[in-house]
């Protein structure tokens, strides 16, 4: 079981992702905007973060940069409905573990989450 931060400005996407992660046995915290995500990263420990790319006023890439700085060992999975090679490349440069396009397959998300957590090491521990 892992503690996962989910960030997306679309309530329906948050609801779906939350249900997927909870069904898989994880604890989740959902936030609807990037600034709230950055605040939570400063306040709490997470084993993994899943974030949308296109959000306003704080863009998902800014959230990714903050996560890479504040929690460098925490894997981050970026989601987007607007796949772009330049954005994908930038996400990787900023430390994203994976970059997925919406709509996504549940099995694909779960496989990537499981792989990220297992590569991270002991997914029962959070980093500080």
C-alpha positions as CSV (number, residue, x, y, z in Angstrom):
1,X,0.0,0.0,0.0
2,X,1.3,3.4,-0.9
3,X,0.3,7.0,-0.2
4,X,-0.4,8.7,-3.5
5,X,-1.1,12.3,-4.4
6,X,-3.5,12.8,-7.3
7,X,-3.5,16.2,-9.1
8,X,-6.0,17.1,-11.8
9,X,-8.3,20.1,-12.5
10,X,-10.9,17.8,-13.9
11,X,-13.1,16.3,-11.1
12,X,-14.1,13.3,-13.2
13,X,-10.5,12.3,-13.8
14,X,-9.7,12.7,-10.1
15,X,-12.7,10.5,-9.2
16,X,-11.7,7.8,-11.7
17,X,-8.0,7.8,-10.6
18,X,-8.9,7.8,-7.0
19,X,-11.2,4.8,-7.4
20,X,-8.5,3.0,-9.4
21,X,-5.9,3.6,-6.7
22,X,-8.1,2.8,-3.7
23,X,-9.3,-0.4,-5.4
24,X,-5.7,-1.3,-5.8
25,X,-5.2,-0.8,-2.0
26,X,-3.5,2.6,-2.0
27,X,-4.3,5.6,0.2
28,X,-4.9,8.7,-1.9
29,X,-5.2,12.4,-1.5
30,X,-6.7,14.4,-4.4
31,X,-6.2,18.0,-5.2
32,X,-7.7,20.1,-8.0
33,X,-4.9,22.6,-8.6
34,X,-1.2,22.8,-8.9
35,X,-0.7,25.3,-6.0
36,X,-2.5,23.0,-3.6
37,X,-0.4,20.1,-4.8
38,X,2.8,22.0,-4.1
39,X,1.5,22.9,-0.7
40,X,0.7,19.2,0.1
41,X,4.2,18.2,-1.1
42,X,5.7,20.6,1.4
43,X,3.4,19.4,4.2
44,X,3.2,15.6,3.7
45,X,5.0,12.6,2.5
46,X,3.9,10.6,-0.6
47,X,5.2,7.5,-2.2
48,X,4.0,8.6,-5.7
49,X,2.3,11.5,-7.4
50,X,0.1,11.4,-10.5
51,X,-0.5,14.9,-12.1
52,X,-2.2,16.4,-15.1
53,X,0.0,18.5,-17.3
54,X,-2.4,21.2,-18.4
55,X,-3.7,23.1,-15.3
56,X,-4.1,26.7,-14.5
57,X,-2.9,28.9,-12.8
58,X,-0.1,26.5,-11.8
59,X,0.8,24.3,-14.7
60,X,1.5,20.6,-14.2
61,X,5.1,21.0,-15.3
62,X,5.6,23.5,-12.4
63,X,4.2,20.9,-10.0
64,X,6.6,18.3,-11.5
65,X,9.5,20.7,-11.0
66,X,8.5,21.3,-7.4
67,X,8.1,17.6,-6.7
68,X,11.5,16.9,-8.2
69,X,13.0,19.5,-5.9
70,X,11.0,18.7,-2.7
71,X,10.8,14.9,-3.1
72,X,13.5,13.8,-5.5
73,X,13.0,10.1,-4.8
74,X,9.3,10.2,-5.3
75,X,8.2,8.9,-8.8
76,X,5.8,11.2,-10.7
77,X,3.5,10.1,-13.4
78,X,2.3,12.9,-15.7
79,X,-1.1,12.6,-17.6
80,X,-2.2,14.7,-20.5
81,X,-4.9,14.9,-23.1
82,X,-2.6,16.9,-25.3
83,X,0.4,14.8,-26.2
84,X,3.3,16.8,-27.4
85,X,6.8,15.6,-28.0
86,X,8.3,18.8,-26.5
87,X,6.2,18.5,-23.4
88,X,7.0,14.8,-23.1
89,X,10.8,15.6,-23.4
90,X,10.5,18.4,-20.8
91,X,8.7,16.1,-18.4
92,X,11.4,13.6,-18.6
93,X,14.1,16.3,-18.1
94,X,12.2,17.4,-15.0
95,X,12.3,13.8,-13.7
96,X,8.9,12.3,-14.6
97,X,8.8,8.6,-14.2
98,X,6.2,8.2,-16.9
99,X,4.1,10.3,-19.3
100,X,0.7,9.0,-20.2
101,X,-2.0,10.3,-22.5
102,X,-5.7,10.5,-21.7
103,X,-7.8,8.5,-22.2
104,X,-5.7,5.9,-20.4
105,X,-6.3,2.3,-19.8
106,X,-6.7,1.2,-16.1
107,X,-4.4,-1.7,-16.6
108,X,-1.7,0.6,-18.0
109,X,-2.0,3.1,-15.1
110,X,-1.8,0.3,-12.5
111,X,1.2,-1.4,-14.2
112,X,3.1,1.9,-14.3
113,X,2.2,2.7,-10.6
114,X,3.3,-0.8,-9.5
115,X,6.5,-0.6,-11.5
116,X,7.3,2.9,-10.2
117,X,6.7,1.9,-6.6
118,X,8.7,-1.3,-6.9
119,X,11.6,0.4,-8.5
120,X,11.5,3.1,-5.8
121,X,12.1,0.4,-3.3
122,X,10.0,-0.3,-0.2
123,X,6.6,1.2,-1.0
124,X,5.5,1.0,2.6
125,X,7.8,3.8,3.6
126,X,7.4,7.5,2.8
127,X,10.3,9.8,2.3
128,X,11.0,13.0,4.3
